[in-house]
Amino acid sequence: MSVFFCSSPSTARSLVTKVAAHRRVLSFLYPIDSLRNSRPSKRKRRPQAVREMVSTTTPNFESWFINSLANAGNCNKHNLKPLHPTSFFSSRRPDLSAKRRQIHNLTPQRQHATKDMEPKNIGDEDSEPNRTKEELMELVDQYDGESLTGQLPIPDLELPSLYQPSDGPNLTVSDKEEDEWPPPHYAWRASPETEKKLDRLELLLSEKNPDPDLAYQIYRDLPKPGVPYLDSGTRHKFLRCLYTVEKKDEQSMLRYLSVIDDMKNTAIPLRSTEWNSAISFVARYVDRSTEVEVEAALHMWRDMEHSAGIKGTATTFNILFDVACKAGKFVLAEMIYKEMLTRGLEFDRFHHVSLIHYHALKRNGDGARAAYKALVEAGEIVDTIVLNAMIAALVSSYEANAAHNIYHRMKKMYLEQPEPKLAPRHYLKQREITRRLKEIALVTKTDLASRKLHQRNSIIAPDLHTYQILVRYYAVEAGELDKATRLLEEMKQFNIPIHGSLFLALLKGFAAHGGIRYTDWTSERLESVWKSCVSAAGNENLDVFLSKWMVVWALKAFSKCCGKRRALQAWEEVKVHWKPDEMELVFVMDKLTLLVKEADKESNEDSKDREWLLGV
């Protein structure tokens, strides 16, 4: 295994070669000392250039592989010979009974013990509502007949082989514990001072929820390279700590991948889960994925399979499928889907939800319904996350009434429960529930009775994401302020606190629909919303803060509803409560200058119209 890592180029250099041309981004994987004392930001940002990067020459095969896949979404000539439509792009589910998942042999250290899946605190079956498959299907409106809108032919494209012939010796990869390098309990000999730092790191990692910032700071204080000083158990715990973050951003990505680069430079192999984490970081560290993230994720996948010799799992392909969809590379997403079928990988709840999201981006409500039906028939547990995906898909498919019906059924099902349960707010608890639901679906595929018990105890209730989807639609797209405010009132019923994204949606609504007579989007209501927003931003218990986009949309709303003078007054008020950095200040001032110029132009046009009417 170590031969692969010594002979392959640094992940940092190969990724930077690809990404720097589009976004002058700092090396993904080089250790960055400046991160030692930095703190994570609340918002995801596009990376900025920190220093000039020297581009290296990319091997011919690597360039061909990345370009052929990353550009497949825009290739027209491959659409001339379509295949028969497959299930998730039509209204039928494929027969996967003959294709079982290929289980990769793992060492005893890499095997995970299956936890007890017995339901807890379950009362009498007859006294609680039984969520049968029919009831789950009734949550989403289903139409009779086979829809033609959801049938998308998959191009006759084949993924290039990941295993190219090599001129070197025939090498084999072993997952046996005795063949692992370095051995599980082996680590470099450390000085007494380094031993104290290692003990401090191990003590931190033994906590339930260790702080990734503090763990990384301790790691950076170790002699370089720090990874060889960690034994196998500590190393894997450390990587898991760095990956477990609430929101992926530039800093958390660089922090994680710098450790991965240290491992590659010292010929220490990675587990498949750690490769998947790296792919996920390069694909999802920004709010909106583009072809740059797609190319970086494909490069990391190629490095995983071709250089390290570790085959991608269902999770790997789900990450690639997800980033391809979000970047609008739908043909590439279908190729990845086809590759999963070719490898015989079974779909889990993550991939089913990604398929619903795929059809949402295609604005295909019937396709989303077919994907939801396949999820239910596959025995996956339906919960709030699944139904939120359906609500978002139907809203984007111009079926807002159908989406609102799902919301009402979620409320009804919640109220009918003997002991109503709400989704946890903390992201670690949410991750734990999602992981457990995935495991439950695996162990109850042939146990229908146990699956019904788990489905009956799943959490189906509106959460913050439910209201974010609906409020954004009614405020920004539909322009129905009364429905948006009614949803905000109903949040109290589920004990959901106000969130900054909801204020942002309302401000966008005023900017889009305000300034018109006989409308609900009046200047008085805008003043009330803005006053509440500023007040909530001062409450440390609420997830509301003034950001550059919040300020910009507030200024646009005031300019539209109240005029230029009130917008300038609002800016003076904002500066009392908001302390932006230099880049944020420049951004807002540029937007404010444009608003003032537009207001002056409109004022001059109105003056000329009045002069013409008066005959001046």
Secondary structure, DSSP 8 states (H G I E B T S, - for coil): -HHHHHHS--HHHHHHHHHTTTS----SSS--GGGTT----SS-------S--------HHHHHHHHHHHTGGG-SGGGGSB----GGGTTS----TT---------TTT---------SS---GGGS----HHHHHHTS---SS--STT----BS-----S----SS--------GGG-SS-TT------HHHHHHHHHHHHHHTSSS--HHHHHHHHHTSSSS-GGGS-HHHHHHHHHHHH--SS--HHHHHHHHHHHHHHHHTT----HHHHHHHHHHHHHSSSS--HHHHHHHHHHHHIIIIIS-----HHHHHHHHHHHHHTT-HHHHHHHHHHHHHHT----HHHHHHHHHHHHHTT-HHHHHHHHHHHHHTT----HHHHHHHHHHHHHTT-HHHHHHHHHHHHHHHHHSSS-----SSHHHHHHHHHHHHHHHHHTSS-HHHHHHHHHTS--S--HHHHHHHHHIIIIIS--HHHHHHHHHHGGGGT---BHHHHHHHHHHHHHH-S-TT-S--HHHHHHHHHHHHHHHT-TTSB----HHHHHHHHHHHHHHT-HHHHHHHHHHHHHH----HHHHHHHHHHHHHHHHHHHHHHHHHHHHHHHHHT-
